[in-house]
Amino acid sequence: MKPTSATPRAMPDEATLAHMTRNEADMAFKRRVRTIFEWIAPQDDDLILDMPCGRGFYLNMFRYVSNCTLVGAELDWEVIGKAQRNVGHLPGIALHNVNIYTMPYADNTFDAAILSEILEHLDSDVDGLREIYRVLKPGGVVAITVPNADYPFWWDPINKTLEMLFKTHIQYGPLAGIWANHVRLYRREQLRDAVLAAGFEVEEERAFTHHSFPFIHNIVYGLGKPLLESGMLPEKMANAADRTSFDKNDGSLLNPVNFGLALFNWFDRPNRMSEPTGVSTVNLCLKARKPG
């Protein structure tokens, strides 16, 4: 799917979204992808910032469906190296080593920004948001996703049990779960207040992923991710688990990874794109705009 410059602003169709996330075991990530494309439907003349770009998963998807210009900003040099291997060969993508508090971009530069799973890592989330505000053009949109403090028990039973019984959690290591390297998790009002304090106008909020396969966070990120990145998986299993390649997985359920994906998707069926207030969810998401 390669739109022309005359293509109206519209998100990718259902088939394309499903194809781009066919190898995805994190059901919450699948909804983050859909949400970000709903809120930032790229046009070819857009300049879009992904901060932090991580390993380049969003950059890869945006390049797959549009010809917009993309900037991936990331503080960790090791992670930049992984992004370079994943998407550095693609046209129209620049990768930069950047601190979110002091970004090297001029005021009013970007049409949109992706701020996915980063605020929870910041000591001062409002200062980070103010810097995003600065580099966005007037009228520019930011799509924000964060982990929800009211997350479902089965997503991370270890930390939920520790929180309920001992008012503590595991923040580092293979059992860290949803708390991995995070300064905080968010409540709805906490995220909204931070965004408003940075000067943005809030346009939409949603929360999603309530039902999940037990211990899925630990399985996907504590076990699956290290195995994939270590190169220990056989080729067909690695192809089925690879977020950066949409076309190498043959879909066979004889492949243990594909069987696992089918199982996780079965548990995900009751979930909606926006759950009502009071329902525990993995993610909170917010669309904000710089007044223009």
C-alpha positions as CSV (number, residue, x, y, z in Angstrom):
1,M,0.0,0.0,0.0
2,K,1.8,3.1,-1.2
3,P,-0.4,6.2,-1.2
4,T,0.2,9.1,-3.7
5,S,0.5,12.7,-2.5
6,A,-3.2,13.1,-3.4
7,T,-4.3,10.5,-0.9
8,P,-6.7,12.0,1.7
9,R,-5.8,11.7,5.4
10,A,-7.0,8.2,6.3
11,M,-5.7,5.4,8.4
12,P,-4.6,2.1,6.8
13,D,-7.4,-0.3,6.0
14,E,-8.2,-3.3,8.3
15,A,-6.4,-5.8,6.1
16,T,-3.2,-3.7,6.2
17,L,-3.3,-3.2,9.9
18,A,-3.9,-6.9,10.5
19,H,-1.0,-7.8,8.1
20,M,1.4,-5.4,9.9
21,T,0.6,-6.9,13.3
22,R,0.2,-10.5,12.3
23,N,3.4,-11.5,14.2
24,E,2.4,-9.6,17.3
25,A,2.1,-11.4,20.6
26,D,1.5,-8.3,22.7
27,M,-2.3,-7.7,22.3
28,A,-2.0,-4.3,23.9
29,F,0.7,-3.3,21.3
30,K,-1.7,-4.3,18.5
31,R,-4.2,-1.8,19.9
32,R,-1.5,0.9,20.3
33,V,-0.7,0.5,16.6
34,R,-4.3,0.9,15.6
35,T,-4.8,3.9,17.9
36,I,-1.7,5.7,16.7
37,F,-2.7,5.2,13.0
38,E,-6.2,6.5,13.9
39,W,-4.9,9.6,15.5
40,I,-1.9,10.2,13.1
41,A,-3.1,9.1,9.7
42,P,0.0,10.1,7.7
43,Q,0.1,12.2,4.5
44,D,3.1,12.1,2.2
45,D,4.1,15.7,3.0
46,D,4.0,15.1,6.8
47,L,7.1,15.2,9.0
48,I,6.5,12.9,11.9
49,L,8.6,12.4,15.1
50,D,8.7,9.0,16.9
51,M,10.1,9.7,20.4
52,P,11.5,7.3,21.5
53,C,11.7,5.2,18.3
54,G,13.0,2.1,20.1
55,R,13.8,-0.6,17.6
56,G,11.9,1.2,14.9
57,F,8.6,-0.8,14.9
58,Y,6.3,2.3,14.4
59,L,8.8,3.8,11.8
60,N,8.7,0.5,9.9
61,M,4.9,0.5,9.8
62,F,4.5,4.2,8.9
63,R,7.0,3.7,6.0
64,Y,5.0,0.6,4.9
65,V,1.8,2.6,4.4
66,S,3.0,6.1,3.5
67,N,5.8,8.2,2.0
68,C,5.9,10.8,4.8
69,T,9.2,11.8,6.3
70,L,10.0,10.2,9.6
71,V,12.4,11.0,12.4
72,G,13.2,8.4,15.0
73,A,14.7,9.9,18.2
74,E,16.2,7.6,20.9
75,L,18.5,8.2,23.9
76,D,20.0,4.7,24.1
77,W,22.8,4.1,21.6
78,E,22.5,0.4,21.7
79,V,18.8,0.6,20.9
80,I,19.6,3.1,18.0
81,G,21.9,0.4,16.6
82,K,19.0,-2.1,16.6
83,A,16.7,0.5,14.9
84,Q,19.4,1.1,12.3
85,R,19.5,-2.6,11.5
86,N,15.7,-2.8,11.3
87,V,14.8,0.3,9.4
88,G,18.0,2.2,8.6
89,H,17.9,0.9,5.0
90,L,14.4,2.3,4.4
91,P,14.1,5.7,2.6
92,G,12.9,8.9,4.3
93,I,13.8,7.8,7.9
94,A,16.4,9.6,10.0
95,L,17.6,8.2,13.3
96,H,19.0,10.5,15.9
97,N,20.5,10.2,19.4
98,V,18.3,12.6,21.4
99,N,17.4,13.4,25.0
100,I,13.7,14.2,25.2
101,Y,14.3,17.2,27.6
102,T,16.7,18.9,25.1
103,M,15.8,18.0,21.6
104,P,17.9,19.5,18.8
105,Y,14.9,20.5,16.6
106,A,13.7,24.0,15.9
107,D,10.4,25.2,17.2
108,N,7.3,24.3,15.2
109,T,9.0,21.6,13.2
110,F,6.8,18.5,13.2
111,D,3.3,17.8,12.0
112,A,2.8,15.0,14.5
113,A,4.6,13.1,17.2
114,I,4.3,9.6,18.5
115,L,5.0,9.4,22.3
116,S,4.4,5.7,23.0
117,E,5.5,4.1,26.3
118,I,8.0,6.8,27.3
119,L,6.4,9.2,29.8
120,E,6.4,6.4,32.5
121,H,10.2,6.4,32.2
122,L,10.7,10.2,32.8
123,D,11.4,11.8,36.2
124,S,9.6,14.9,34.9
125,D,6.9,13.9,32.4
126,V,5.6,17.5,32.1
127,D,9.0,18.8,31.1
128,G,9.2,16.1,28.4
129,L,5.8,17.0,27.1
130,R,6.7,20.7,27.0
131,E,9.6,19.9,24.7
132,I,7.3,17.8,22.4
133,Y,4.9,20.8,22.5
134,R,7.8,23.1,21.4
135,V,8.8,21.1,18.4
136,L,5.3,20.5,17.1
137,K,3.7,22.9,14.6
138,P,0.7,24.8,15.7
139,G,-2.2,22.4,15.2
140,G,0.1,19.4,15.4
141,V,-1.0,16.2,17.1
142,V,0.7,14.0,19.6
143,A,-0.5,10.4,20.2
144,I,0.5,9.3,23.8
145,T,0.3,5.8,25.3
146,V,1.3,4.8,28.8
147,P,0.8,1.8,31.1
148,N,-2.3,1.9,33.3
149,A,-1.8,1.7,37.1
150,D,-5.1,-0.2,37.2
151,Y,-3.9,-3.0,35.0
152,P,-5.6,-6.5,34.8
153,F,-4.5,-9.1,37.3
154,W,-3.7,-11.8,34.6
155,W,-1.5,-9.4,32.6
156,D,1.1,-9.4,35.3
157,P,0.0,-11.5,38.3
158,I,3.3,-11.3,40.1
159,N,3.3,-7.5,40.4
160,K,-0.4,-7.3,41.0
161,T,-0.1,-9.7,43.9
162,L,2.9,-7.8,45.4
163,E,1.0,-4.5,45.1
164,M,-2.2,-5.9,46.7
165,L,-0.4,-7.7,49.6
166,F,2.8,-5.8,50.2
167,K,2.4,-2.4,48.5
168,T,5.5,-3.0,46.4
169,H,6.5,-4.2,42.9
170,I,9.4,-5.6,40.9
171,Q,10.9,-2.8,38.8
172,Y,13.9,-4.4,37.3
173,G,14.9,-7.8,35.9
174,P,13.1,-10.6,34.0
175,L,10.1,-10.6,36.5
176,A,9.5,-6.8,36.3
177,G,6.5,-7.2,34.1
178,I,4.5,-4.1,33.5
179,W,6.7,-2.1,35.9
180,A,9.9,-2.8,33.9
181,N,12.2,0.3,34.4
182,H,9.2,2.6,35.0
183,V,9.2,5.6,37.3
184,R,5.4,5.4,37.5
185,L,2.2,3.8,36.0
186,Y,-0.6,6.2,35.3
187,R,-4.2,6.9,36.3
188,R,-6.4,8.6,33.7
189,E,-6.5,11.9,35.5
190,Q,-2.7,11.9,36.1
191,L,-2.0,11.5,32.4
192,R,-4.6,14.2,31.5
193,D,-3.2,16.7,34.1
194,A,0.4,16.3,32.8
195,V,-0.7,16.9,29.2
196,L,-2.7,19.9,30.1
197,A,0.1,21.3,32.2
198,A,2.4,21.2,29.1
199,G,0.0,23.4,27.2
200,F,-1.8,20.9,25.0
201,E,-5.5,20.5,24.3
202,V,-6.9,17.1,25.0
203,E,-9.0,15.7,22.1
204,E,-9.6,12.1,22.9
205,E,-8.8,9.5,25.6
206,R,-9.1,5.7,25.6
207,A,-8.1,2.7,27.6
208,F,-7.8,-0.9,26.3
209,T,-6.8,-4.5,26.8
210,H,-8.6,-6.0,29.8
211,H,-8.7,-9.7,29.0
212,S,-5.4,-11.5,28.5
213,F,-3.7,-14.8,28.5
214,P,-2.2,-15.3,32.1
215,F,1.3,-14.0,32.6
216,I,1.4,-12.8,29.0
217,H,3.7,-9.8,29.8
218,N,6.3,-12.1,31.3
219,I,6.0,-14.6,28.5
220,V,6.4,-12.1,25.7
221,Y,9.0,-9.8,27.2
222,G,10.6,-11.8,29.9
223,L,11.0,-15.0,27.8
224,G,10.2,-14.4,24.1
225,K,12.0,-11.2,23.5
226,P,15.4,-12.3,24.9
227,L,15.1,-15.6,22.9
228,L,14.4,-13.8,19.7
229,E,17.1,-11.2,20.1
230,S,19.7,-13.9,21.1
231,G,19.2,-15.6,17.8
232,M,18.4,-18.9,19.6
233,L,15.0,-19.5,17.8
234,P,14.9,-21.7,14.7
235,E,14.4,-19.6,11.5
236,K,10.7,-20.4,11.1
237,M,9.9,-19.5,14.7
238,A,12.0,-16.3,14.5
239,N,10.1,-15.3,11.3
240,A,6.8,-15.8,13.1
241,A,7.9,-13.7,16.1
242,D,9.6,-10.9,14.1
243,R,7.8,-7.5,14.4
244,T,9.8,-6.0,11.6
245,S,8.9,-8.4,8.9
246,F,5.3,-8.9,7.8
247,D,5.8,-11.4,4.9
248,K,8.1,-14.2,6.1
249,N,5.7,-16.0,8.4
250,D,3.9,-18.9,6.6
251,G,1.1,-18.9,9.2
252,S,1.3,-22.7,10.0
253,L,-0.1,-23.6,13.4
254,L,2.5,-26.4,13.5
255,N,4.9,-23.6,14.3
256,P,4.8,-23.2,18.1
257,V,5.0,-19.4,17.8
258,N,2.0,-19.3,15.5
259,F,0.1,-21.6,17.8
260,G,0.9,-19.2,20.7
261,L,-0.2,-16.2,18.7
262,A,-3.5,-17.9,17.9
263,L,-4.0,-18.7,21.6
264,F,-3.3,-15.1,22.7
265,N,-5.6,-13.8,20.0
266,W,-8.4,-16.1,21.3
267,F,-8.1,-14.7,24.8
268,D,-8.1,-11.2,23.3
269,R,-11.4,-11.6,21.5
270,P,-13.7,-9.9,24.1
271,N,-11.5,-6.8,24.3
272,R,-12.6,-3.5,22.8
273,M,-10.7,-0.5,21.4
274,S,-12.0,1.6,24.3
275,E,-13.1,0.2,27.6
276,P,-15.4,2.1,29.9
277,T,-14.1,3.9,33.0
278,G,-13.6,1.5,35.9
279,V,-12.5,-1.4,33.8
280,S,-8.8,-2.4,34.4
281,T,-6.7,-2.1,31.2
282,V,-3.1,-2.5,30.2
283,N,-2.9,0.9,28.4
284,L,-4.2,4.5,28.7
285,C,-4.0,6.5,25.5
286,L,-4.5,10.2,24.9
287,K,-4.7,12.3,21.7
288,A,-3.6,15.9,22.3
289,R,-3.1,18.9,20.0
290,K,-1.0,22.0,20.1
291,P,-3.3,25.0,19.8
292,G,-2.9,26.7,16.4
